[in-house]
């Protein structure tokens, strides 16, 4: 590895150790393997953005009352162009955040998802997509201009777009996150607070943040049919959310017993392997009535 490679490794180590720190790299550094892995994934992310190697998967979300699926969460995978192997986001998202590439991934997903939703809407399908945003997006000056341009150029009906941010990310920059939500909602889109319930002050954030949907953290759902404490907490959360006019979604719904219990609690939507696993667009071709598209060049370039 040349000196520039060592500099990259030292930079990653310093960032991992926190702000206002530095790291002097040596060739026998015991963190070399770990840091080289980070540099590898940084390069893979940059290549994926340049060559369109990211692909979208869609996980169905059930409307419990109607027992129908018209809503999907948009998820991202990184495809190896050499062998077609897919890498889950847990492998590269943290590195993308550290390397300052996460906003570009957010933009990529927004473009692909919004144009796909517009295509479904124009075919007569009343679908909605949930699009995850990173915590860093709240400070992104390109977000709102890009979203406005995408809505206009694609012709998508914005009420079909639901943007998600985790509770942890929202409260870490509360005022900026609140402003972002207000700006996005002003365009006609909806907003969901993901992984809700893990924080000690969670109930207060329902009132503080202008969200439309509360997504209950899966840690409280996956054993719901066996854990009385989880049942008590989820029931209380749902009652509070409903009282404040919020819709609710339960994640990690793994069996029919949990789904039946959520219906009794008045939960609006269910998501999890019992409902359906994430699948690529090609697997929805018949259901959506559309032939799967080939990957295209980036739809927009906003500087």
C-alpha positions in Angstrom: 0.0 0.0 0.0 1.3 3.5 -0.9 1.5 6.5 1.4 -1.9 7.7 0.3 -3.4 4.4 1.3 -1.9 4.7 4.8 -3.2 8.2 5.0 -6.7 6.9 4.3 -6.4 4.3 7.0 -5.2 6.8 9.5 -8.1 9.1 8.7 -10.6 6.3 9.2 -9.1 5.4 12.5 -9.2 9.0 13.7 -12.8 9.4 12.6 -13.8 6.1 14.4 -12.2 7.4 17.6 -14.3 10.5 17.7 -14.0 14.2 17.0 -10.8 16.2 17.5 -8.6 13.1 17.4 -5.7 12.0 15.2 -4.1 8.6 14.5 -0.5 8.0 13.4 -0.4 5.0 11.2 2.4 2.4 11.2 2.7 -0.6 8.9 2.3 -3.1 11.8 -0.7 -1.3 13.2 -3.0 -3.9 14.6 -6.0 -2.1 13.1 -4.7 -2.4 9.6 -7.0 -5.2 8.5 -10.0 -3.5 9.8 -9.1 -0.1 8.2 -8.2 -1.7 4.9 -11.7 -3.2 4.9 -13.2 0.3 5.3 -11.1 1.6 2.5 -12.2 -1.3 0.3 -15.9 -0.6 1.0 -15.4 3.1 0.4 -14.1 2.3 -3.1 -17.0 -0.1 -3.7 -19.5 2.5 -2.7 -18.0 5.1 -5.0 -17.9 2.5 -7.9 -21.5 1.6 -7.2 -22.6 5.2 -7.4 -20.7 5.7 -10.7 -21.7 2.5 -12.3 -25.3 2.1 -11.0 -24.4 -1.0 -9.0 -27.0 -0.3 -6.2 -30.3 -2.0 -6.6 -33.6 -1.5 -4.9 -35.6 -4.2 -3.1 -39.2 -3.7 -1.9 -40.7 -5.1 1.3 -44.5 -5.3 1.4 -46.4 -3.6 4.3 -49.9 -4.9 5.1 -52.9 -2.7 5.7 -54.3 -4.7 8.6 -57.9 -3.6 8.3 -58.3 -4.3 4.6 -55.8 -7.2 4.6 -54.3 -5.8 1.4 -50.8 -4.7 0.5 -50.4 -1.4 -1.4 -47.5 0.0 0.5 -43.8 -1.0 0.3 -40.6 0.0 2.0 -37.7 0.7 -0.3 -34.5 -1.0 0.7 -31.0 -0.9 -0.9 -28.5 -3.6 -1.8 -25.0 -3.3 -3.4 -24.5 -5.6 -6.4 -21.1 -6.9 -7.3 -20.9 -6.4 -11.1 -18.4 -9.3 -11.4 -20.5 -12.1 -9.9 -23.9 -10.5 -9.2 -23.7 -11.1 -5.5 -25.7 -8.7 -3.3 -24.4 -7.1 -0.2 -26.7 -6.0 2.6 -26.6 -2.4 3.8 -25.2 -3.3 7.2 -21.9 -3.9 5.5 -21.5 -0.5 3.9 -23.9 2.2 5.4 -21.7 3.0 8.4 -18.7 3.4 6.2 -20.7 5.6 3.8 -21.5 7.8 6.7 -17.9 8.1 7.8 -16.7 8.7 4.3 -19.2 11.5 3.6 -21.0 9.4 0.9 -24.3 8.7 2.7 -26.1 11.7 1.2 -25.3 10.5 -2.3 -26.8 7.1 -1.5 -29.9 8.9 -0.2 -30.2 10.8 -3.4 -29.7 7.7 -5.5 -32.5 5.8 -3.7 -34.8 8.9 -3.9 -34.4 9.1 -7.6 -35.0 5.5 -8.3 -37.9 5.0 -5.9 -39.7 8.2 -7.0 -39.6 7.4 -10.7 -40.7 3.8 -10.0 -43.6 5.0 -7.9 -44.6 7.5 -10.6 -44.6 4.7 -13.1 -46.9 2.6 -10.9 -49.2 5.5 -10.2 -49.5 6.2 -13.9 -50.5 2.6 -14.6 -53.4 3.0 -12.2 -51.9 1.4 -9.1 -52.7 3.2 -5.8 -49.3 2.4 -4.3 -47.2 4.1 -1.6 -43.4 3.9 -1.0 -41.5 4.4 2.2 -38.0 5.8 1.6 -35.4 5.7 4.4 -33.3 8.8 5.0 -30.0 8.8 6.9 -29.5 11.0 9.9 -27.1 13.2 8.0 -29.8 14.1 5.5 -31.3 16.7 7.8 -28.3 19.0 7.1 -28.3 18.3 3.4 -29.0 21.6 1.5 -29.7 19.6 -1.7 -32.5 17.5 -0.2 -35.5 19.8 -0.7 -34.5 21.3 -4.1 -33.8 17.7 -5.3 -37.2 16.5 -4.0 -39.0 19.4 -5.6 -37.4 18.7 -8.9 -38.0 14.9 -8.7 -41.7 15.4 -7.9 -42.0 17.8 -10.9 -40.0 15.8 -13.4 -41.5 12.4 -12.5 -45.1 13.5 -12.2 -45.4 11.4 -9.0 -48.3 12.2 -6.7 -46.4 13.2 -3.5 -49.0 11.8 -1.1 -47.7 8.4 -2.1 -44.3 9.2 -0.7 -43.5 8.5 2.9 -40.0 9.4 4.2 -38.6 7.7 7.2 -35.9 8.6 9.7 -35.0 6.7 12.9 -36.0 8.1 16.2 -32.3 8.1 17.3 -31.3 10.1 14.2 -34.2 12.6 14.7 -33.5 13.4 18.3 -29.8 13.8 17.8 -30.5 16.9 15.8 -34.1 17.6 16.9 -34.6 21.1 15.6 -33.0 20.5 12.2 -35.0 17.2 11.8 -38.2 19.0 12.7 -37.5 21.7 10.0 -36.8 19.0 7.4 -40.0 17.2 8.2 -42.0 20.4 7.9 -40.4 21.2 4.5 -41.0 17.7 3.2 -44.6 17.6 4.4 -45.2 21.0 2.7 -44.5 19.3 -0.6 -47.4 16.9 0.0 -45.3 14.0 1.3 -45.8 12.1 4.6 -43.2 11.4 7.3 -42.6 8.3 9.5 -40.6 8.0 12.7 -38.8 4.6 12.5 -37.6 2.3 15.3 -39.8 4.2 17.7 -39.9 3.2 21.4 -36.2 2.5 22.0 -35.6 5.9 23.6 -36.6 6.7 27.2 -38.3 9.9 26.1 -40.1 8.4 23.1 -43.6 9.5 24.0 -42.6 13.1 24.2 -41.2 13.1 20.6 -44.7 12.1 19.2 -45.8 15.6 20.3 -42.6 17.4 19.3 -42.1 16.0 15.8 -44.6 16.5 12.9 -44.8 12.9 11.8 -47.7 11.1 10.3 -46.7 7.5 11.1 -45.1 5.9 14.1 -43.1 2.6 13.3 -42.8 0.6 16.5 -39.3 -0.7 17.1 -39.3 -4.4 16.2 -37.6 -5.3 19.5 -41.1 -4.9 21.1 -42.9 -6.8 18.4 -40.9 -10.0 17.6 -41.9 -11.7 20.8 -45.2 -9.9 21.4 -47.3 -13.1 21.6 -45.0 -14.4 24.4 -44.1 -11.3 26.4 -46.7 -9.5 28.6 -44.4 -6.5 29.2 -44.1 -5.9 25.4 -47.9 -6.2 25.1 -48.4 -3.6 27.8 -45.9 -1.2 26.2 -47.1 -1.6 22.6 -50.8 -1.2 23.6 -49.9 2.0 25.5 -47.9 3.4 22.6 -50.7 2.6 20.1 -53.3 4.2 22.3 -51.2 7.4 22.6 -50.4 7.5 18.9 -54.0 7.1 17.9 -55.1 9.7 20.4 -52.7 12.2 18.7 -54.0 11.3 15.2 -50.9 9.2 14.1 -51.0 6.1 12.0 -49.0 3.1 13.4 -46.9 0.4 11.8 -45.4 -2.6 13.6 -42.2 -4.1 12.3 -40.8 -7.6 12.8 -44.2 -9.3 12.5 -43.1 -12.9 12.3 -46.2 -15.0 12.7 -50.0 -15.0 12.6 -50.5 -14.8 16.3 -48.6 -11.5 16.5 -50.6 -10.1 13.6 -53.9 -11.0 15.3 -52.8 -9.3 18.5 -51.7 -6.2 16.6 -55.2 -6.1 14.9 -56.8 -6.2 18.4 -54.5 -3.4 19.5 -55.7 -1.2 16.6 -52.4 -1.1 14.8 -52.8 0.2 11.2 -50.0 -1.6 9.3 -47.8 -4.7 9.7 -44.4 -5.4 8.2 -42.2 -8.4 8.6 -41.4 -11.9 7.2 -44.9 -13.1 8.0 -46.2 -10.5 5.6 -43.3 -10.8 3.0 -39.6 -10.6 2.6 -37.8 -7.8 0.6 -37.7 -8.7 -3.1 -36.3 -7.1 -6.2 -38.5 -5.2 -8.7 -38.4 -8.2 -11.1 -40.2 -10.3 -8.6 -43.1 -7.8 -8.6 -43.4 -7.6 -12.3 -46.7 -9.7 -12.5 -48.1 -8.2 -9.3 -47.4 -4.6 -10.4 -48.3 -5.3 -14.0 -45.0 -3.8 -15.2 -42.1 -5.2 -17.1 -38.9 -4.7 -15.0 -36.8 -1.9 -16.3 -33.1 -2.0 -17.1 -30.9 0.1 -14.9 -30.4 3.6 -16.5 -28.0 6.4 -16.1 -28.7 8.7 -13.1 -31.9 10.6 -13.6 -30.8 13.9 -12.2 -27.5 15.6 -11.5 -28.0 18.4 -8.9 -24.9 20.3 -7.8 
